[in-house]
Amino acid sequence: MKRQCGMLLPVSSLPSPYGIGSFSREAYEFVDMLHEAGQKLWQILPLGPTGYGDSPYQSFSTFAGNPYFIDLEALTEEGLLTKEECSSYDWGDSEERESISYDKIYQGRFEVLKQAFERYSDDGTLVEFYEENRFWLKDYALYMALKDSMGGLCWTDWDEDVRLRDETALAKYETELEGEIRFYVFIQYLFRKQWLALKKYANEKDVKIIGDIPIYVSFDSVDVWANPKLFQLDENRLPTAVAGCPPDAFSARGQLWGNPLYDWAYHKQTGYRWWIDRLKAQFELFDIVRIDHFRGFDAYYSIPYGDSTAVNGHWEKGVGIDLFVQIKKELGDLPIIAEDLGYVTDTVRQLLEDTGYPGMKVLQFAFDSREAGCYMPYKYPTNCVVYTGTHDNDTILGWYEKISDEDRKIAQAYLNNADASREKLPWDYICCALSTVADTCIIPAQDYLGLGGAARINTPSIPSGNWKWRMEKGAFSKELRQKIRFLAEIYGRC
């Protein structure tokens, strides 16, 4: 693989006039910036529709797209909305402020999209889209219509007949909720149409999109409701155990994610059909796919359902290489990035080697005195992706201000920059990452912008206040773009 570099920026973090980043002209301008700055990659976060907590890693569907990202201005150009209608809602934020008000986005987005739906006249395109995506869209549209009709409750709190997917009950609701179902199909049509146009534009600018998929799905999702056999559920369709991470030096109680665990024996019986369909769908949307928590395929942490912490969990053997052999057999060699961070064992390393996928290296982890130093830059292989930090890390400035004196001394000694100014500091780490032998280098946009901890995307295990940061319009000046391109060139990545 050729040396290359890119940026990490969630779609939600783009500037826009309607409260959250979208597939709007600002997204196209960001692609233009990447191209001018010599960047070949744009890494984003999962694009699925989010629920409680607003985390892109807890989605109502592994196949569907987030309605929040639909560009309203494009709908005004198509005559489905007016600018006055779009501006009449309280999006909770101005274009210039750096925060997303998800509660107000939720209240207004669906209302304005319903106005567009009422004006939409289908020429057969919507029907064609539905048929092409029927294998997931039929259940998803019904699920969301049912959820609305049930006051937003999780499917486990629905009436028993529809909760257990009685065929008579499903047929009844499909008739009663026909309009709502069609609305959710319309939303997915708009999402797919606009996203693929943006991706096409990026590819034409020689920029590839790195998508991101969580290993697990949300319990409150159509995936679990429609396919209960895929998961470790009891006779009442409640989880017998849930996912998370064990206690470690960073978290004394571990991390309790709460996602249902897979029944890998059943997946094997089906030839891993769901996973193959999932990846095939993802590669229709992205050029490269990063799989979150890759180590869970080797062994996964199982926590008893109902526990309030991860302390009582234990490790279970995962699916291993068998899944990836089948994926390769049906889909060929796919450009996948394996998120292999955290507690990595020899068997995880072997699985990574057997798949051939590049793993991840995070520069901030290199200087942690509690670790053995496996993230030191001089140890990186070429087949990996290096980051200064990920969406789960603080910015370089925020991290540097919070680390211990011992860790700071290690970092200063390695980079020989004890006297670095606040302005220069992020560039030292950016250059360190770019200079490594790693084939691919991804830098969060916040680090190029020299932003502090207020620009952090997510703090793991903190249930609220995450996923809100937005970039200011015009943040990347011409001079900054030129500097970024110059560094890409001198480090052989452009």
C-alpha distance (Angstrom), angle and dihedral (degrees) to the residues before:
residue distance angle dihedral
M1 . . .
K2 3.80 . .
R3 3.79 119.5 .
Q4 3.78 109.0 -96.3
C5 3.77 141.7 160.4
G6 3.77 140.6 -158.3
M7 3.79 146.5 159.2
L8 3.77 136.4 -92.8
L9 3.81 114.8 -136.6
P10 3.82 126.8 145.6
V11 3.80 116.0 -129.2
S12 3.80 87.5 -124.0
S13 3.82 89.9 60.7
L14 3.80 94.7 60.7
P15 3.82 116.6 106.7
S16 3.80 116.2 -106.5
P17 3.81 138.5 153.8
Y18 3.82 95.2 -113.3
G19 3.78 106.1 63.8
I20 3.81 102.0 -92.6
G21 3.78 137.7 46.9
S22 3.79 115.1 -91.1
F23 3.81 144.0 165.0
S24 3.80 88.2 -72.6
R25 3.79 132.5 128.6
E26 3.82 88.2 -79.3
A27 3.82 88.8 64.5
Y28 3.80 90.1 52.8
E29 3.80 89.5 47.9
F30 3.81 89.3 52.7
V31 3.80 89.4 53.7
D32 3.80 89.3 50.3
M33 3.79 88.9 51.8
L34 3.81 92.0 50.7
H35 3.79 90.2 50.9
E36 3.79 93.4 49.0
A37 3.82 90.7 46.5
G38 3.80 92.7 54.2
Q39 3.80 94.5 -110.6
K40 3.81 118.1 149.8
L41 3.80 99.0 -174.2
W42 3.80 138.5 54.1
Q43 3.78 112.6 -168.3
I44 3.79 116.9 -162.4
L45 3.81 136.3 176.3
P46 3.82 125.6 -106.6
L47 3.82 113.0 -58.9
G48 3.82 98.6 -150.3
P49 3.83 125.0 126.0
T50 3.79 108.3 -87.2
G51 3.78 129.5 -138.6
Y52 3.80 135.5 -174.8
G53 3.81 110.9 -4.5
D54 3.84 91.8 21.9
S55 3.81 92.1 -115.4
P56 3.81 115.0 156.2
Y57 3.81 85.6 -146.0
Q58 3.82 91.6 63.3
S59 3.79 105.4 59.2
F60 3.80 134.8 165.0
S61 3.81 88.5 -130.0
T62 3.78 138.1 16.7
F63 3.83 90.3 -146.9
A64 3.82 104.4 39.4
G65 3.81 128.9 85.1
N66 3.80 130.4 -125.1
P67 3.84 113.0 -98.7
Y68 3.81 89.6 -151.0
F69 3.81 89.7 72.6
I70 3.81 95.4 58.6
D71 3.80 109.1 114.9
L72 3.80 109.0 -120.6
E73 3.79 93.1 -166.4
A74 3.80 89.9 61.3
L75 3.81 88.4 54.5
T76 3.81 90.3 53.4
E77 3.81 89.3 52.8
E78 3.81 89.0 52.6
G79 3.81 91.0 51.2
L80 3.80 94.6 -114.5
L81 3.81 93.5 113.8
T82 3.79 139.0 16.0
K83 3.79 125.6 -129.4
E84 3.78 88.4 -120.5
E85 3.80 91.0 57.2
C86 3.81 92.1 49.1
S87 3.80 91.9 48.8
S88 3.80 94.4 45.9
Y89 3.80 92.8 76.4
D90 3.79 125.0 82.3
W91 3.79 103.4 -120.3
G92 3.77 89.4 -179.8
D93 3.76 94.9 -123.1
S94 3.75 143.3 58.2
E95 3.78 122.7 -126.3
E96 3.78 91.6 -104.6
R97 3.82 100.7 51.5
E98 3.78 121.7 92.4
S99 3.80 103.0 -132.6
I100 3.81 139.7 81.0
S101 3.82 119.9 -136.3
Y102 3.78 99.5 -153.9
D103 3.79 95.1 -178.2
K104 3.81 91.9 59.8
I105 3.80 92.9 41.1
Y106 3.82 88.0 54.2
Q107 3.81 92.5 49.0
G108 3.80 95.5 49.6
R109 3.79 108.8 28.9
F110 3.78 98.6 68.5
E111 3.80 92.5 43.9
V112 3.79 93.9 54.7
L113 3.81 92.0 43.3
K114 3.81 89.3 53.3
Q115 3.79 88.7 55.9
A116 3.81 88.4 54.7
F117 3.81 90.7 46.7
E118 3.79 92.3 53.4
R119 3.82 89.8 56.3
Y120 3.79 95.8 44.0
S121 3.79 115.8 109.5
D122 3.79 112.1 -162.5
D123 3.77 117.3 -139.4
G124 3.79 90.9 -172.4
T125 3.80 94.9 -76.9
L126 3.80 93.9 107.2
V127 3.80 92.1 49.7
E128 3.79 90.5 49.0
F129 3.82 91.1 49.5
Y130 3.80 90.5 49.8
E131 3.79 93.3 51.7
E132 3.81 92.8 47.4
N133 3.81 90.7 53.1
R134 3.78 99.4 30.6
F135 3.82 94.1 119.0
W136 3.83 90.0 73.2
L137 3.81 105.6 8.3
K138 3.82 97.1 63.8
D139 3.80 92.6 60.0
Y140 3.80 94.1 37.7
A141 3.81 96.5 53.0
L142 3.81 90.9 46.6
Y143 3.81 91.3 46.5
M144 3.80 93.8 53.4
A145 3.81 92.6 44.2
L146 3.81 89.3 50.5
K147 3.80 91.6 47.3
D148 3.80 90.3 53.4
S149 3.80 91.5 48.2
M150 3.83 90.0 49.9
G151 3.81 93.6 52.9
G152 3.78 95.0 -101.9
L153 3.81 94.8 -61.0
C154 3.79 121.2 156.8
W155 3.82 110.7 -98.6
T156 3.83 91.0 -109.0
D157 3.82 87.9 68.8
W158 3.81 95.4 51.7
D159 3.80 123.9 105.1
E160 3.80 109.5 -69.3
D161 3.80 96.4 -115.9
V162 3.78 94.7 58.0
R163 3.79 93.6 32.8
L164 3.80 88.2 60.2
R165 3.83 91.4 40.2
D166 3.79 98.5 -116.9
E167 3.82 104.9 -170.1
T168 3.80 94.3 -133.1
A169 3.80 91.5 50.9
L170 3.81 92.4 47.5
A171 3.80 91.3 50.7
K172 3.80 90.7 50.1
Y173 3.80 93.7 51.7
E174 3.78 92.7 44.2
T175 3.81 87.3 60.6
E176 3.80 97.0 41.1
L177 3.81 94.3 45.8
E178 3.80 98.3 38.4
G179 3.81 94.0 124.8
E180 3.81 94.0 48.1
I181 3.79 91.3 46.6
R182 3.79 90.8 52.4
F183 3.81 89.5 49.2
Y184 3.79 91.5 57.3
V185 3.79 90.5 48.3
F186 3.82 88.0 52.1
I187 3.81 91.3 51.9
Q188 3.79 91.8 52.6
Y189 3.79 90.3 47.4
L190 3.81 90.8 54.6
F191 3.80 92.1 45.4
R192 3.81 94.3 50.7
K193 3.82 93.6 43.4
Q194 3.80 94.1 50.8
W195 3.80 96.5 41.0
L196 3.80 94.6 49.7
A197 3.81 89.7 49.9
L198 3.81 90.0 53.2
K199 3.80 92.2 45.9
K200 3.81 90.6 49.9
Y201 3.80 89.7 52.0
A202 3.81 91.2 49.8
N203 3.80 92.4 49.3
E204 3.80 90.5 50.2
K205 3.82 87.0 54.7
D206 3.83 88.6 52.6
V207 3.80 91.7 -107.5
K208 3.80 119.1 132.5
I209 3.79 123.1 -154.9
I210 3.80 120.1 -127.9
G211 3.79 108.2 -155.5
D212 3.78 124.8 -163.2
I213 3.80 129.2 -140.8
P214 3.80 126.7 -175.6
I215 3.80 115.2 -127.3
Y216 3.81 89.1 -132.6
V217 3.80 133.5 45.7
S218 3.78 129.2 -135.7
F219 3.79 117.2 -94.0
D220 3.81 88.5 -133.2
S221 3.79 92.1 62.7
V222 3.77 141.0 107.7
D223 3.80 87.8 -118.3
V224 3.81 92.3 68.0
W225 3.83 96.3 35.3
A226 3.80 94.1 50.3
N227 3.82 98.2 35.5
P228 3.83 108.2 32.9
K229 3.80 93.4 155.0
L230 3.79 89.7 68.2
F231 3.81 91.3 67.0
Q232 3.80 140.9 56.5
L233 3.82 98.3 -99.5
D234 3.80 131.8 148.7
E235 3.82 128.1 -128.9
N236 3.82 89.7 -79.2
R237 3.82 89.6 52.1
L238 3.79 93.0 -112.1
P239 3.81 119.6 133.2
T240 3.77 118.3 -93.4
A241 3.80 88.6 -158.3
V242 3.80 137.4 -0.5
A243 3.80 138.4 -147.1
G244 3.77 131.1 -97.9
C245 3.80 144.5 115.5
P246 3.81 129.0 -83.5
P247 3.80 124.6 -111.5
D248 3.79 113.4 -80.3
A249 3.78 142.0 158.3
F250 3.80 89.9 -68.1
S251 3.82 99.0 46.6
A252 3.81 123.3 25.8
R253 3.82 92.8 -163.4
G254 3.79 96.2 38.9
Q255 3.79 123.9 -132.6
L256 3.82 121.2 -62.3
W257 3.81 107.0 -160.4
G258 3.80 96.7 168.9
N259 3.82 97.2 -147.1
P260 3.81 116.7 144.3
L261 3.79 114.6 -107.5
Y262 3.79 124.4 -121.9
D263 3.78 124.3 -104.4
W264 3.79 93.4 -134.2
A265 3.81 93.6 -175.8
Y266 3.81 89.7 61.4
H267 3.81 92.3 45.2
K268 3.80 88.6 54.1
Q269 3.83 90.8 52.1
T270 3.81 89.3 56.6
G271 3.80 93.6 48.3
Y272 3.82 87.7 -109.6
R273 3.80 88.7 -71.2
W274 3.82 95.8 161.3
W275 3.79 93.0 51.3
I276 3.78 93.0 46.3
D277 3.81 91.1 49.3
R278 3.79 89.2 47.2
L279 3.79 95.2 52.8
K280 3.78 92.9 42.3
A281 3.81 89.3 54.8
Q282 3.81 91.7 47.4
F283 3.78 92.5 53.1
E284 3.78 89.4 54.7
L285 3.81 86.4 61.8
F286 3.81 102.5 36.0
D287 3.79 140.4 35.4
I288 3.80 94.5 -142.0
V289 3.80 128.6 18.5
R290 3.78 127.4 -148.7
I291 3.81 113.5 -155.9
D292 3.79 112.1 -149.0
H293 3.84 120.4 -134.5
F294 3.80 94.7 9.6
R295 3.78 92.2 174.5
G296 3.82 87.8 71.3
F297 3.81 88.6 76.2
D298 3.81 89.9 62.7
A299 3.80 96.9 41.4
Y300 3.77 130.5 -15.5
Y301 3.78 132.2 -153.0
S302 3.81 111.2 -118.6
I303 3.82 118.6 -158.9
P304 3.84 121.8 -171.4
Y305 3.80 110.0 -105.0
G306 3.79 111.1 -105.5
D307 3.81 96.9 30.1
S308 3.79 115.1 130.9
T309 3.82 95.1 -145.9
A310 3.80 137.9 29.0
V311 3.82 94.0 -116.1
N312 3.83 96.3 104.9
G313 3.79 96.3 48.8
H314 3.78 126.8 115.7
W315 3.81 137.7 -163.4
E316 3.80 122.1 -96.9
K317 3.80 127.8 -170.3
G318 3.80 112.3 -100.1
V319 3.78 132.6 -146.6
G320 3.80 94.5 -86.2
I321 3.79 125.8 -172.4
D322 3.81 93.9 -23.7
L323 3.81 92.4 83.4
F324 3.80 93.5 51.1
V325 3.79 93.4 46.9
Q326 3.81 88.2 57.8
I327 3.80 92.5 44.5
K328 3.79 91.0 52.1
K329 3.81 90.7 46.3
E330 3.81 92.7 55.2
L331 3.80 103.6 29.0
G332 3.79 104.3 24.2
D333 3.80 126.4 -135.0
L334 3.78 106.0 -19.5
P335 3.83 125.3 -163.9
I336 3.80 97.5 -116.3
I337 3.81 128.7 163.7
A338 3.80 114.5 -151.0
E339 3.80 115.8 -144.1
D340 3.81 96.6 -144.0
L341 3.80 98.8 165.7
G342 3.77 125.4 132.7
Y343 3.81 125.9 33.1
V344 3.80 102.9 9.4
T345 3.81 120.7 -175.6
D346 3.78 132.0 -171.1
T347 3.81 89.7 -99.1
V348 3.82 90.9 54.4
R349 3.79 89.5 50.7
Q350 3.79 89.7 49.5
L351 3.81 92.0 50.7
L352 3.79 89.9 50.8
E353 3.80 90.7 49.8
D354 3.81 92.1 47.2
T355 3.81 92.8 52.3
G356 3.80 92.9 44.0
Y357 3.81 90.9 -138.9
P358 3.81 118.5 145.4
G359 3.79 114.5 -111.7
M360 3.78 128.2 -147.7
K361 3.80 132.8 -98.8
V362 3.81 121.3 -167.1
L363 3.78 115.6 -158.8
Q364 3.81 93.9 -150.8
F365 3.81 89.4 61.9
A366 3.81 91.8 57.3
F367 3.77 94.3 75.5
D368 3.81 100.6 46.1
S369 3.80 108.1 122.8
R370 3.84 89.8 -156.3
E371 3.81 91.5 64.8
A372 3.80 131.0 69.3
G373 3.79 94.1 -114.3
C374 3.83 99.2 -106.2
Y375 3.81 88.5 142.8
M376 3.80 94.6 59.4
P377 3.82 106.3 131.2
Y378 3.81 94.3 -126.4
K379 3.84 88.1 63.3
Y380 3.81 97.0 55.2
P381 3.81 118.0 119.3
T382 3.79 119.7 -138.8
N383 3.81 91.2 -115.2
C384 3.79 97.2 71.5
V385 3.79 142.8 83.5
V386 3.80 116.5 -119.0
Y387 3.81 123.4 -154.4
T388 3.78 132.5 -178.9
G389 3.81 83.4 -142.8
T390 3.80 140.1 -28.7
H391 3.80 133.2 -129.6
D392 3.83 87.3 -82.2
N393 3.81 93.4 55.2
D394 3.77 131.0 77.5
T395 3.78 117.5 -110.7
I396 3.80 114.7 -87.8
L397 3.81 91.0 -101.7
G398 3.80 92.9 46.3
W399 3.81 91.5 47.0
Y400 3.81 94.0 46.9
E401 3.80 92.4 52.4
K402 3.82 92.8 51.7
I403 3.81 104.6 41.7
S404 3.79 121.9 101.3
D405 3.78 122.2 -92.9
E406 3.81 89.3 -110.5
D407 3.80 92.9 53.8
R408 3.79 91.1 45.8
K409 3.80 90.8 53.6
I410 3.82 90.7 52.4
A411 3.82 91.2 49.9
Q412 3.80 93.0 45.8
A413 3.79 92.0 49.3
Y414 3.80 93.2 49.0
L415 3.80 94.2 48.6
N416 3.81 95.1 31.7
N417 3.80 90.2 -134.3
A418 3.80 107.8 121.6
D419 3.81 89.2 137.2
A420 3.83 96.0 47.6
S421 3.80 116.4 137.5
R422 3.80 122.0 -127.4
E423 3.81 88.8 -106.3
K424 3.81 94.3 50.8
L425 3.81 98.4 40.6
P426 3.85 99.7 81.7
W427 3.81 90.4 49.0
D428 3.81 91.1 56.4
Y429 3.80 90.2 58.4
I430 3.79 93.4 41.1
C431 3.79 90.3 53.6
C432 3.79 91.1 45.8
A433 3.81 90.4 54.8
L434 3.82 93.8 44.1
S435 3.80 91.5 49.7
T436 3.81 96.1 55.8
V437 3.81 122.7 103.0
A438 3.81 90.2 -113.5
D439 3.79 109.6 126.8
T440 3.79 91.6 -136.1
C441 3.79 131.6 37.9
I442 3.81 123.4 -171.3
I443 3.81 121.2 -172.6
P444 3.82 122.1 -169.0
A445 3.79 110.4 -118.5
Q446 3.82 90.0 -123.7
D447 3.80 91.4 64.1
Y448 3.79 92.7 52.3
L449 3.81 86.7 49.9
G450 3.82 91.8 49.9
L451 3.81 93.9 -125.3
G452 3.80 127.0 165.7
G453 3.78 133.2 -132.7
A454 3.82 93.4 -66.1
A455 3.82 86.9 75.2
R456 3.81 94.0 57.5
I457 3.82 113.0 130.5
N458 3.80 101.9 -154.3
T459 3.80 140.9 1.5
P460 3.83 108.0 -158.0
S461 3.83 117.1 -124.6
I462 3.82 91.5 18.9
P463 3.84 104.3 113.5
S464 3.80 99.2 -157.7
G465 3.79 141.2 32.8
N466 3.80 96.0 44.1
W467 3.82 134.3 119.6
K468 3.82 92.1 31.3
W469 3.79 107.3 109.7
R470 3.81 119.1 112.6
M471 3.77 130.3 -172.2
E472 3.78 119.7 -119.3
K473 3.78 117.5 -109.9
G474 3.80 111.4 -98.2
A475 3.81 92.5 14.3
F476 3.81 93.8 145.1
S477 3.79 106.3 66.9
K478 3.80 122.8 -161.4
E479 3.81 89.8 -104.9
L480 3.79 91.9 51.5
R481 3.80 92.1 49.7
Q482 3.79 90.3 51.2
K483 3.80 91.7 50.1
I484 3.80 92.3 49.9
R485 3.79 91.4 49.1
F486 3.80 91.9 48.0
L487 3.81 90.5 54.2
A488 3.80 91.3 47.4
E489 3.78 89.2 53.3
I490 3.81 99.0 46.7
Y491 3.80 91.2 47.8
G492 3.79 91.3 50.9
R493 3.80 96.9 -112.8
C494 3.79 99.7 114.5
